[in-house]
Amino acid sequence: MKSHFFAYIFRMRFIQRWALMRNTAPENVQEHSHQVAVLAHALAVIRNECFGGSVDAGAVAVAALYHDAGEIFTGDMPTPIKYMNPAIRTAYKDVEADAARRLLDMVPPALQGAYAPVLEERDSETAALVKAADKLSAYIKCLEELKAGNGEFRQAAEQTRAALESYGLPEVQYFMDTFLDSFSLTLDQLK
């Protein structure tokens, strides 16, 4: 069986994010997914090392790598539209599930058991960490845009930070307290 799965996955670099906003630095889904994987891994490690967790940090990182893979078919739906009302949100969740099934159907049957958990189903702990990492990535993007003088991201930054704080996850607060200020610094200030 020939499979187009990885050819599609590698097309994530063509899906642009933040379509409704002027960006000083464009971002695509592939680079965003890498950032979310790094952040999700960090959150899992922080949970395990600082808060007594026992989550598989590697599995969380892999789930994060694929968390937006369905956007290969759907594109990136801007958050204000995706959450405009419950009907749109429900319909978009159905579209996302269909896109994940399409991708999983491309995986050879012998490998589907390994890819199903990262494309379709996530345990609640992994899902919460990936969601928090996704939101953290968005907040970091906002900080970087604000640092570049792009005030268009000010409200998005405020809303995204409020969402992060509302999660009540100690590992998110730890990350924000320990690492977040660095993202507002210039390269010379990081020395």
C-alpha positions as CSV (number, residue, x, y, z in Angstrom):
1,M,0.0,0.0,0.0
2,K,1.3,3.4,-1.0
3,S,0.5,6.2,1.5
4,H,0.4,10.0,1.1
5,F,0.3,10.5,4.9
6,F,3.7,12.1,5.3
7,A,3.5,14.1,2.1
8,Y,0.4,15.7,3.6
9,I,2.0,16.2,7.0
10,F,4.9,18.0,5.4
11,R,2.5,20.4,3.8
12,M,1.7,21.9,7.2
13,R,4.4,24.5,6.4
14,F,2.1,26.0,3.7
15,I,-0.8,26.7,6.2
16,Q,-0.5,30.3,7.5
17,R,-1.7,31.2,11.0
18,W,-3.1,34.5,12.3
19,A,-4.9,35.3,8.9
20,L,-7.0,38.1,10.3
21,M,-4.1,40.1,11.7
22,R,-1.1,41.9,10.4
23,N,2.0,40.0,11.3
24,T,5.5,41.3,11.5
25,A,6.7,37.7,11.4
26,P,4.4,35.2,9.5
27,E,3.9,31.9,11.2
28,N,2.9,28.6,9.7
29,V,1.3,25.5,11.2
30,Q,4.5,23.4,11.0
31,E,6.6,25.8,13.0
32,H,3.7,26.4,15.4
33,S,3.4,22.7,15.9
34,H,7.1,22.4,16.8
35,Q,6.8,25.2,19.3
36,V,3.7,23.6,20.9
37,A,5.5,20.3,21.1
38,V,8.5,22.0,22.9
39,L,6.1,23.8,25.3
40,A,3.9,20.7,25.9
41,H,7.0,18.7,26.7
42,A,8.2,21.4,29.1
43,L,4.8,21.5,30.8
44,A,4.7,17.7,31.2
45,V,8.3,17.8,32.6
46,I,7.3,20.6,35.0
47,R,4.2,18.6,36.1
48,N,6.3,15.5,36.8
49,E,9.3,17.2,38.4
50,C,7.6,19.9,40.4
51,F,4.1,18.8,41.0
52,G,4.2,15.1,41.5
53,G,2.8,14.1,38.1
54,S,3.6,10.9,36.1
55,V,2.6,11.9,32.6
56,D,4.6,10.6,29.6
57,A,6.4,13.8,28.5
58,G,7.4,12.1,25.2
59,A,3.8,11.1,24.4
60,V,2.6,14.6,25.2
61,A,5.2,16.1,22.9
62,V,4.2,13.8,20.0
63,A,0.5,14.6,20.5
64,A,1.4,18.3,20.3
65,L,3.4,17.8,17.1
66,Y,0.3,16.5,15.4
67,H,-2.3,18.6,17.2
68,D,-3.1,20.8,14.2
69,A,-2.4,18.2,11.4
70,G,-6.0,18.3,10.3
71,E,-5.5,21.9,9.2
72,I,-3.8,20.5,6.1
73,F,-7.4,20.0,4.9
74,T,-9.2,22.7,6.8
75,G,-6.7,25.6,6.9
76,D,-6.3,27.6,10.1
77,M,-9.7,28.8,11.4
78,P,-9.1,32.1,13.2
79,T,-10.1,31.8,16.9
80,P,-12.6,34.7,16.9
81,I,-14.5,32.9,14.2
82,K,-14.1,29.4,15.6
83,Y,-15.6,30.4,18.9
84,M,-18.1,32.9,17.6
85,N,-21.1,30.8,18.7
86,P,-21.7,27.2,19.8
87,A,-23.0,26.1,16.4
88,I,-19.9,27.2,14.6
89,R,-17.7,25.6,17.3
90,T,-19.6,22.3,17.2
91,A,-19.5,22.2,13.4
92,Y,-15.8,23.0,13.3
93,K,-15.1,20.3,15.9
94,D,-16.8,17.9,13.5
95,V,-14.7,19.1,10.6
96,E,-11.6,18.7,12.6
97,A,-12.6,15.1,13.6
98,D,-13.3,14.3,9.9
99,A,-9.9,15.7,8.9
100,A,-8.2,13.6,11.6
101,R,-10.0,10.5,10.3
102,R,-8.9,11.3,6.7
103,L,-5.3,11.5,7.8
104,L,-5.5,8.3,9.9
105,D,-7.1,6.4,6.9
106,M,-4.0,7.3,4.9
107,V,-1.7,5.5,7.5
108,P,-1.1,1.8,6.6
109,P,-3.2,-0.5,8.8
110,A,-0.1,-1.9,10.5
111,L,0.7,1.6,11.8
112,Q,-2.7,3.0,12.6
113,G,-2.6,1.8,16.2
114,A,0.4,4.0,16.8
115,Y,-1.0,7.1,15.0
116,A,-4.6,7.0,16.3
117,P,-3.8,8.3,19.7
118,V,-1.9,11.4,18.3
119,L,-4.4,12.1,15.4
120,E,-7.8,11.3,16.9
121,E,-7.9,10.4,20.6
122,R,-6.0,11.9,23.5
123,D,-6.3,11.1,27.1
124,S,-7.6,14.0,29.1
125,E,-4.3,14.8,30.8
126,T,-2.4,14.9,27.5
127,A,-5.2,16.9,25.9
128,A,-5.1,19.5,28.7
129,L,-1.3,19.9,28.4
130,V,-1.4,20.2,24.6
131,K,-4.2,22.8,24.9
132,A,-2.3,24.8,27.4
133,A,0.9,24.6,25.3
134,D,-1.1,25.7,22.2
135,K,-2.4,28.7,24.1
136,L,1.1,29.4,25.5
137,S,2.5,29.4,22.0
138,A,-0.2,31.9,20.9
139,Y,0.7,34.1,23.9
140,I,4.4,34.0,23.0
141,K,3.5,35.0,19.4
142,C,1.5,38.0,20.8
143,L,4.5,39.0,23.0
144,E,6.9,38.8,20.0
145,E,4.5,40.9,17.9
146,L,4.2,43.5,20.6
147,K,8.0,43.5,21.0
148,A,8.2,44.3,17.3
149,G,5.9,47.3,17.8
150,N,2.7,45.6,16.4
151,G,0.0,46.9,18.7
152,E,-2.6,44.9,16.7
153,F,-1.7,41.9,19.0
154,R,-2.4,43.8,22.3
155,Q,-6.0,42.6,22.8
156,A,-5.1,39.1,21.7
157,A,-2.3,39.1,24.3
158,E,-4.6,40.2,27.1
159,Q,-7.3,37.6,26.2
160,T,-4.8,34.8,25.7
161,R,-3.0,35.5,29.1
162,A,-6.4,35.6,30.8
163,A,-7.2,32.2,29.2
164,L,-3.9,30.7,30.4
165,E,-4.5,32.0,33.9
166,S,-8.0,30.6,34.0
167,Y,-6.7,27.0,33.3
168,G,-5.5,26.8,36.9
169,L,-2.7,24.5,35.9
170,P,0.3,24.9,38.2
171,E,2.8,23.9,35.5
172,V,1.5,26.7,33.3
173,Q,1.9,29.3,36.1
174,Y,5.4,27.9,36.8
175,F,6.4,28.3,33.1
176,M,5.0,31.8,33.0
177,D,6.7,32.8,36.2
178,T,10.0,31.2,35.3
179,F,10.4,31.6,31.5
180,L,7.9,34.0,30.0
181,D,9.6,37.3,30.7
182,S,12.5,36.3,28.4
183,F,10.3,36.4,25.4
184,S,9.9,40.2,25.7
185,L,13.7,40.7,25.7
186,T,16.0,41.4,22.7
187,L,18.9,39.1,21.9
188,D,21.3,41.5,23.6
189,Q,19.2,41.6,26.7
190,L,19.2,37.8,26.9
191,K,23.0,37.7,27.5
